[in-house]
Amino acid sequence: MSFEATITSIHEMTPDVKQFVVRADEQFEYEPGQHTTVRFDPEEAGIDAEEDGPVIRPYTATNLPGTEAITLAIKRYEEGTASVYMHERSTDDTITLGDLEGNLTLRDPEEDVVFVSTGTGITPMIPILRQYAREGTGEVHFFYGEKTQEDLMYRETLDTLDAQNPNLSVVYSLSEEEWDGPTGHVQEHIEEYVDDPESRRYYTCGVPQMVVDTKEHLDELGVPDEQIVSEGWEEGAIED
Ligand SMILES: Cc1cc2nc3c(=O)[nH]c(=O)nc-3n(C[C@H](O)[C@H](O)[C@H](O)COP(=O)(O)OP(=O)(O)OC[C@H]3O[C@@H](n4cnc5c(N)ncnc54)[C@H](O)[C@@H]3O)c2cc1C
C-alpha cells in the first residue's frame, strides 16, 4: 500500500547525504531496521530513469517508531534516479511512500551484539542500536566503515552513545584517509576488539560485496551463519 507524506525538514549530514524528516497523517508502525519505499513517476518529476513506469526504491527509517514522522538518510549518486529525485525535493513537498517492511530487525535484546556496516548500510543499524540501547542487556560492538571522516554519518550520535554506555564500543574504519584510527575493510578489525567473536549475534549491511566479504570473514572467525542477520543493497553498484 502507498500513502502520501510531507517533507518537514531537510538537513545535510555529509557532503553527499541528506536527512529528511517525513510526516504522515497517521503514526508509523514498524520494527526498527525496516524500510519504506519512495515511489514516483520519473517523467512527471523530470528525472531520467532507465525503467519504464514508476520508480520504487527502498529507504530505511532511522528513527524509532511510534510517531507520525520518520527520518530518512539518503546518499546522492550522480547517475542515480531516486537519490537524485529526493535530493531535489524541498521542505513542504509531498512524496509517495510504501508500507514499511524488511527482516533486518533486532532478534534478541539479551544477546551480545556486533554491528558491521559500510556507507548508507549504517541506516538500519542506527534504529536497531537505538532500540538495543533502550531494551538490550548485553555488550555491543559497532563497526562502521566509510571512505573519509567527512563521510561518516551519525558520528556525533555514536560518539555520545559510546561515551554514555560502558557496554558500547564504536569503531570507525576509513578506506580512503590515513588517520590515527583503523583503516581498510571494517570487518577485518572485528577480532582486534571482540574477544569471543563466535559467540556473538551479528547485524551487517552494506553493498552486496561487503556483505559477502563480511560473512566470509565471520565464517573464518568461526561464527555460525545463523548468528548473522544481513542485508546487501544497491545491487549492481559494488564499490571497494
Ligand atoms: C532494503 C534497502 C534499504 C535501503 N536503505 C537506504 C537508505 O536508508 N539510504 C540510502 O541512501 N540508500 C538506501 N538503499 C539504497 C537505495 O534503495 C538505492 O539503491 C540508492 O539510493 C540508489 O538508487 P538510485 O535510484 O538513485 O540509483 P539507481 O537508478 O538504482 O542507479 C543508477 C546509477 O546510480 C549509480 N549508483 C547507484 N547506487 C550506487 C552505489 N552504491 N555506488 C555507486 N554508484 C551507484 C550507478 O551509476 C547506477 O548505475 C537501500 C536499499 C535497500 C535494498
Ligand as a Chemical Component Dictionary entry (heavy atoms), coordinates in Angstrom:
data_LIG
# 
_chem_comp.id                   LIG 
_chem_comp.type                 NON-POLYMER 
_chem_comp.pdbx_formal_charge   0 
_chem_comp.three_letter_code    LIG 
# 
loop_
_chem_comp_atom.comp_id 
_chem_comp_atom.atom_id 
_chem_comp_atom.alt_atom_id 
_chem_comp_atom.type_symbol 
_chem_comp_atom.charge 
_chem_comp_atom.model_Cartn_x 
_chem_comp_atom.model_Cartn_y 
_chem_comp_atom.model_Cartn_z 
_chem_comp_atom.pdbx_ordinal 
LIG C1  C1  C 0 16.403 -2.625 1.998   1  
LIG C2  C2  C 0 17.151 -1.420 1.472   2  
LIG C3  C3  C 0 17.232 -0.266 2.234   3  
LIG C4  C4  C 0 17.936 0.860  1.757   4  
LIG N1  N1  N 0 18.048 1.985  2.556   5  
LIG C5  C5  C 0 18.778 3.050  2.104   6  
LIG C6  C6  C 0 18.943 4.219  2.926   7  
LIG O1  O1  O 0 18.436 4.292  4.064   8  
LIG N2  N2  N 0 19.661 5.250  2.420   9  
LIG C7  C7  C 0 20.230 5.219  1.157   10 
LIG O2  O2  O 0 20.867 6.201  0.750   11 
LIG N3  N3  N 0 20.080 4.109  0.375   12 
LIG C8  C8  C 0 19.366 3.049  0.813   13 
LIG N4  N4  N 0 19.200 1.960  -0.011  14 
LIG C9  C9  C 0 19.675 2.033  -1.422  15 
LIG C10 C10 C 0 18.589 2.721  -2.273  16 
LIG O3  O3  O 0 17.416 1.936  -2.267  17 
LIG C11 C11 C 0 19.007 2.928  -3.743  18 
LIG O4  O4  O 0 19.534 1.720  -4.258  19 
LIG C12 C12 C 0 20.053 4.031  -3.923  20 
LIG O5  O5  O 0 19.567 5.262  -3.401  21 
LIG C13 C13 C 0 20.368 4.240  -5.438  22 
LIG O6  O6  O 0 19.135 4.445  -6.090  23 
LIG P1  P1  P 0 19.001 5.423  -7.339  24 
LIG O7  O7  O 0 17.593 5.265  -7.868  25 
LIG O8  O8  O 0 19.458 6.815  -7.013  26 
LIG O9  O9  O 0 20.055 4.827  -8.362  27 
LIG P2  P2  P 0 19.726 3.723  -9.498  28 
LIG O10 O10 O 0 18.795 4.288  -10.520 29 
LIG O11 O11 O 0 19.285 2.454  -8.843  30 
LIG O12 O12 O 0 21.135 3.534  -10.117 31 
LIG C14 C14 C 0 21.547 4.369  -11.205 32 
LIG C15 C15 C 0 23.034 4.577  -11.168 33 
LIG O13 O13 O 0 23.383 5.283  -9.950  34 
LIG C16 C16 C 0 24.679 4.906  -9.560  35 
LIG N5  N5  N 0 24.651 4.219  -8.237  36 
LIG C17 C17 C 0 23.585 3.730  -7.581  37 
LIG N6  N6  N 0 23.971 3.132  -6.407  38 
LIG C18 C18 C 0 25.321 3.279  -6.362  39 
LIG C19 C19 C 0 26.325 2.869  -5.435  40 
LIG N7  N7  N 0 26.042 2.223  -4.316  41 
LIG N8  N8  N 0 27.615 3.178  -5.695  42 
LIG C20 C20 C 0 27.954 3.845  -6.821  43 
LIG N9  N9  N 0 27.059 4.251  -7.741  44 
LIG C21 C21 C 0 25.769 3.968  -7.522  45 
LIG C22 C22 C 0 25.162 3.926  -10.600 46 
LIG O14 O14 O 0 25.840 4.649  -11.611 47 
LIG C23 C23 C 0 23.880 3.334  -11.149 48 
LIG O15 O15 O 0 24.039 2.755  -12.397 49 
LIG C24 C24 C 0 18.527 0.828  0.468   50 
LIG C25 C25 C 0 18.427 -0.348 -0.304  51 
LIG C26 C26 C 0 17.758 -1.456 0.194   52 
LIG C27 C27 C 0 17.687 -2.704 -0.667  53 
# 
loop_
_chem_comp_bond.comp_id 
_chem_comp_bond.atom_id_1 
_chem_comp_bond.atom_id_2 
_chem_comp_bond.value_order 
_chem_comp_bond.pdbx_ordinal 
LIG C1  C2  SING 1  
LIG C2  C3  SING 2  
LIG C2  C26 DOUB 3  
LIG C3  C4  DOUB 4  
LIG C4  N1  SING 5  
LIG C4  C24 SING 6  
LIG N1  C5  DOUB 7  
LIG C5  C6  SING 8  
LIG C5  C8  SING 9  
LIG C6  O1  DOUB 10 
LIG C6  N2  SING 11 
LIG N2  C7  SING 12 
LIG C7  O2  DOUB 13 
LIG C7  N3  SING 14 
LIG N3  C8  DOUB 15 
LIG C8  N4  SING 16 
LIG N4  C9  SING 17 
LIG N4  C24 SING 18 
LIG C9  C10 SING 19 
LIG C10 O3  SING 20 
LIG C10 C11 SING 21 
LIG C11 O4  SING 22 
LIG C11 C12 SING 23 
LIG C12 O5  SING 24 
LIG C12 C13 SING 25 
LIG C13 O6  SING 26 
LIG O6  P1  SING 27 
LIG P1  O7  DOUB 28 
LIG P1  O8  SING 29 
LIG P1  O9  SING 30 
LIG O9  P2  SING 31 
LIG P2  O10 DOUB 32 
LIG P2  O11 SING 33 
LIG P2  O12 SING 34 
LIG O12 C14 SING 35 
LIG C14 C15 SING 36 
LIG C15 O13 SING 37 
LIG C15 C23 SING 38 
LIG O13 C16 SING 39 
LIG C16 N5  SING 40 
LIG C16 C22 SING 41 
LIG N5  C17 SING 42 
LIG N5  C21 SING 43 
LIG C17 N6  DOUB 44 
LIG N6  C18 SING 45 
LIG C18 C19 SING 46 
LIG C18 C21 DOUB 47 
LIG C19 N7  SING 48 
LIG C19 N8  DOUB 49 
LIG N8  C20 SING 50 
LIG C20 N9  DOUB 51 
LIG N9  C21 SING 52 
LIG C22 O14 SING 53 
LIG C22 C23 SING 54 
LIG C23 O15 SING 55 
LIG C24 C25 DOUB 56 
LIG C25 C26 SING 57 
LIG C26 C27 SING 58 
# 
